[in-house]
Amino acid sequence: MLRSERASFKKLPNLNYNKGRSKEYRAMELLRTEGWVVARSAASHSPVDIFAAKLGRTLLVQVKSGKARVKAEEAKELVKWAEAFDADAEIWHFKGRGHLEKRRLRARK
């Protein structure tokens, strides 16, 4: 690869990151319309993409899109965080054409 080709290659955006980020913003928008206060954990690579709070409740959300899957270890880590925050934990999977599938991993007691 030529030096100029490498330089231009580095400038290409990370399309997976951009797609994931846009779904995280969509999830935040949906939560806000339901009255939640939300924050995004930007580029953290943590098990929690979105922290949300409403009327004394806390919700931790991992957002996935397309064919992405949550590994068992990632799900366990999300539950561990939810237990530490005494929060609900959900995985929101945006599938094709705007279809959203929500899966609750932990409900606050």
N, C-alpha and C positions, 0 to 999 in steps of 0.2 A: 504494500500500500504506500502510495506517495505521501509525502509530508502534508501537502495541501489537502489530500483526501482525508487524512486523519483529522486535520483541523476542522474541516466541514462536518465530519462525522460526529465530533464532540458537540457540535451545536444543535444536533437533532434533539427535539424534546423527548422525554421519556413518556411515550404514549400510554403505557399502562398506569403510570403514576397520575397522569392528567385525567384519565378515565376514572380511576378510583377517587381522585379528589373531587371530581364533578359529582359523583354519586354521594360522597360524604356531604357536600353542600346541599344536595337534593334532600338527603335525610334530615339535615339540620332545618331546612325550610319546612318540611313536613312536621317536625317536632314543634317548631315555633308556632305554626298555625294551630296546634293543639294546646298552646299556652306554656310550653316548656321553655326554660332558660337553657341555652345550649352553648357548648364550647367544643372546638375541634382540637384534637391532638395532632398537630401538623407534622408530617414526615417523621413521626416518632418511632415507627415500627413496633409500637407497643400493642398489647392485645386490645386496647381501647382506642377506637377512632373518635368517638363522640361521648362527651359527658353531658348529661341533661338532668335538670332538677325542676320539680313542680310540686308545690304544696307539701313539702317535707319528704318527697320521694326522690330517689336518685336512680337514674337509668344509665347503664354503660352499654354502648353499642359498638359492635364490630361490623363494618360495612364491607360487603363483597359485591362484585359485579361480574356479569358474563358467566364464564365457565369456572371462575375462581372457587375454590373450596376451602373450608376451614378444617385444618388438621386437628386431630384429637387433642394433641398437646396444646394447640392454640386455644381450643375451647376450654380446656382445664385451666389454663392461665387466666382467661377471661372470668371464669367462675371464681377463681382465687381473688382476683381484684374486686369482684362484686361482693364477696364475703367481707373483704377488708373495709369496704365502703358501706356495708349493709345496704346494698343496692340490688336492683333487678339487672339482669344481664340478658341481652338479646343479640342475635346475629340477623342483620338485615341484608338480604341478597336481592340485588336488582338484576332481574333476568331480562330477557329480550322484550322490547317494545313497552318499557315502562312498568312491567309486572314486578311487584315487590313481594317477596316472601319473607315473613318475620318468623324467627324461631327463638322462643324463650328458653334460656339455659338455666336461669335461676330467678326465682321470685322471692322477694323480700318477705321475711316472716313477720 
